[in-house]
Amino acid sequence: MSPQKIAYTALFLALGILLPWGFHQFGIAGRIFLPMHIPVLLCGFMMGAIPALIVGIGAPVLSHLMTSMPPAYAVPLMALELPLYGLSAALFYRKWRWNIYLALVVSMIAGRLGFALGLFLLGLFVQMPYGPAQLFATGGAFVSGLPGTLLQIFIIPPLVAAANRRKFR
């Protein structure tokens, strides 16, 4: 990776830690607005697969170590979900040239499926309050994260378009 790409990856990683922290400082629930997802998706759309994987894995781990958020039980789930968001965004938008809205929605679905897979795997070893079946049957994380999903749909495409106009890469 070029020094510029390393610097931007570090910036997105820092945003992946600071944005959720800021939301929590104002009492805005992270499980509802999904602030850690935004920098990972942006990184995937703007920087590519490898930086997005780094940010997707690093953000929940470093955030937990620095701020105790997300809680320990959620770190492995998010460390599987978030890299899938970034990787999907990079592949669908940058490599295969999908429309940004379609790439974003499919990336969100891929990430949630990764979360469900992680929930299933973790549930094999520890007692969980709910499993993948309940996640999908009741809407679980989908319903509670709907405001965050809408926020992402409204802010990410214009930010990526603006970055593309400025030749951000």
Order of alpha helices (4+ residues) and beta strands (2+ residues): alpha-alpha-alpha-alpha-alpha-alpha-alpha-alpha-alpha
